[in-house]
Amino acid sequence: MLTSAVLAHTVLVITAAVLLYAAWNDLRNYRIPNELVAVLAGLFVVHAVVSGRWVEMHWNIAFAFLMFLIMLIFYIRKTMGGGDLKLLTVGFLWAGYACALPFTIFLLVFALIHASVVKMGIVKAIGPDGRRVPFAPTIAAALIGIFMLGCVEQAPAPGDNAPQSPKSSGEVSPPQSR
């Protein structure tokens, strides 16, 4: 069990590194390559298998698909970029329905920070065509935030939720009267 926990955390660290690279690439080139999105989706599958979360993986996939359909409306109306749509879909895949609220709150907080940094002139807000706004740094920060929050943790092993008897928990039972 220790080995799978180490592997699960290693996958999270690798995922965070890929997210940081995607954020950097979006800041510099206003692009999120499909390969990075595919790697992030693949890392989700690997993490689900090694952490034991594979039993709820179908719910994460369904939730990510639902969010994709909702965000597709914004993409069609040209209020959201294709890279942001892809990266947010993978973000909701990782978060699932259980961590969607913390993920969304982190998105809001980091979007406000990003807007403040843009307002101060530290980061460019608009790309060469006058329309692009790099949103990958916000998405990456929010997803890393739920990793650090522990929202995407290893599933408990079978029997871990069972109540412990007083003898197995180290407690001493009171003496019985006769």
C-alpha positions in Angstrom: 0.0 0.0 0.0 2.9 2.3 0.7 4.2 1.9 -2.8 0.9 2.9 -4.4 0.7 6.0 -2.2 4.2 7.0 -3.3 3.4 6.3 -6.9 0.1 8.3 -6.6 2.0 11.3 -5.1 4.7 11.0 -7.8 2.0 11.2 -10.5 0.6 14.3 -8.8 4.0 15.9 -8.9 4.5 15.0 -12.6 1.0 16.4 -13.3 1.9 19.6 -11.5 5.0 20.0 -13.6 3.1 19.4 -16.8 0.5 22.0 -15.7 3.2 24.6 -15.0 4.7 23.9 -18.5 1.2 24.4 -20.0 0.8 27.7 -18.1 4.2 28.9 -19.2 3.5 27.9 -22.8 0.1 29.8 -22.8 1.7 32.9 -21.3 4.4 32.9 -23.9 2.7 31.6 -27.1 -1.0 31.8 -26.3 -1.3 28.1 -27.1 -2.0 24.9 -25.2 -0.8 22.0 -27.3 -3.1 19.0 -27.6 -0.2 16.8 -26.6 -0.1 18.4 -23.1 -3.9 17.9 -22.7 -3.5 14.3 -23.7 -0.7 13.8 -21.3 -2.7 15.3 -18.5 -5.7 13.0 -19.3 -3.3 10.0 -19.4 -1.8 11.0 -16.0 -5.3 11.1 -14.6 -5.9 7.5 -15.7 -2.5 6.4 -14.2 -3.3 8.2 -11.0 -6.7 6.7 -10.7 -5.3 3.2 -11.1 -2.4 3.5 -8.7 -4.4 5.5 -6.1 -7.4 3.2 -6.1 -9.7 5.9 -7.4 -10.5 3.9 -10.6 -13.8 2.8 -9.1 -15.2 6.3 -9.3 -13.4 7.2 -12.6 -16.5 6.8 -14.6 -18.2 9.6 -12.6 -15.2 11.9 -13.2 -15.4 11.2 -16.9 -19.1 11.9 -17.0 -18.7 15.1 -15.1 -15.9 16.3 -17.3 -18.0 15.5 -20.4 -21.0 17.5 -18.9 -18.7 20.5 -18.2 -17.2 20.2 -21.7 -20.7 20.4 -23.2 -21.5 23.5 -21.1 -18.2 25.2 -21.9 -18.7 24.3 -25.6 -21.4 26.9 -25.7 -19.0 29.6 -24.7 -16.4 28.3 -27.2 -19.0 28.5 -30.0 -19.8 32.0 -29.0 -16.1 32.8 -29.1 -15.9 33.9 -25.5 -13.6 31.1 -24.6 -10.5 29.8 -26.4 -10.1 26.2 -27.5 -7.0 25.6 -25.4 -8.9 26.8 -22.3 -11.8 24.6 -23.1 -9.5 21.5 -23.4 -7.5 22.4 -20.2 -10.6 23.1 -18.2 -12.2 19.8 -19.3 -9.1 18.0 -18.1 -9.2 20.1 -14.9 -12.8 19.0 -14.2 -11.8 15.4 -15.1 -9.2 15.5 -12.3 -11.5 17.4 -9.9 -14.6 15.3 -10.5 -17.9 16.1 -8.9 -16.5 15.7 -5.4 -13.8 18.4 -5.8 -15.6 20.7 -8.4 -16.5 23.3 -5.8 -13.0 23.8 -4.4 -11.6 23.7 -7.9 -14.1 26.4 -9.0 -13.3 28.6 -5.9 -9.6 28.3 -6.6 -10.4 29.3 -10.3 -12.1 32.4 -9.0 -9.4 33.3 -6.6 -6.5 32.8 -9.1 -8.5 34.6 -11.9 -8.8 37.6 -9.6 -5.1 37.4 -8.8 -4.3 37.1 -12.5 -6.5 40.1 -13.3 -4.7 42.1 -10.6 -1.3 41.2 -12.0 -2.5 42.2 -15.5 -3.9 45.5 -14.2 -0.5 46.2 -12.6 1.2 45.6 -16.0 3.3 42.7 -14.9 1.8 40.3 -17.4 0.3 40.9 -20.9 -3.4 40.3 -21.0 -4.0 40.5 -24.7 -2.3 38.5 -27.4 -1.0 39.7 -30.8 -4.5 39.6 -32.3 -6.0 41.7 -29.6 -8.3 39.0 -28.3 -6.4 36.3 -26.6 -6.1 36.1 -22.8 -3.9 33.3 -21.3 -6.1 31.5 -18.8 -3.9 28.3 -18.4 -1.9 29.8 -15.5 -5.2 30.3 -13.6 -6.4 26.7 -14.4 -3.0 25.2 -13.5 -2.9 27.1 -10.2 -6.4 26.0 -9.3 -5.7 22.3 -10.2 -2.5 22.3 -8.2 -4.4 24.0 -5.4 -6.8 21.0 -5.1 -3.9 18.6 -5.3 -2.3 20.5 -2.3 -5.7 20.6 -0.5 -5.7 16.8 -0.6 -8.9 16.7 -2.6 -7.4 14.3 -5.1 -6.1 11.7 -2.6 -5.7 8.0 -2.5 -8.9 6.1 -2.0 -9.1 4.2 1.3 -8.2 0.6 1.2 -11.1 -1.9 1.8 -11.8 -2.1 5.5 -10.1 1.2 6.3 -13.5 2.7 7.1 -14.5 -0.1 9.4 -14.9 1.0 13.0 -12.1 -0.3 15.2 -12.7 -2.5 18.2 -11.4 -1.1 21.4 -8.7 -3.8 21.6 -7.4 -3.0 18.1 -7.3 0.7 18.6 -5.2 0.5 21.8 -8.0 1.6 24.1 -8.6 -0.2 27.4 -12.1 -1.4 28.0 -13.5 -0.6 31.5 -13.7 -3.5 33.9 -16.9 -5.4 33.9 -18.9 -5.7 37.1 -20.2 -9.2 38.1 
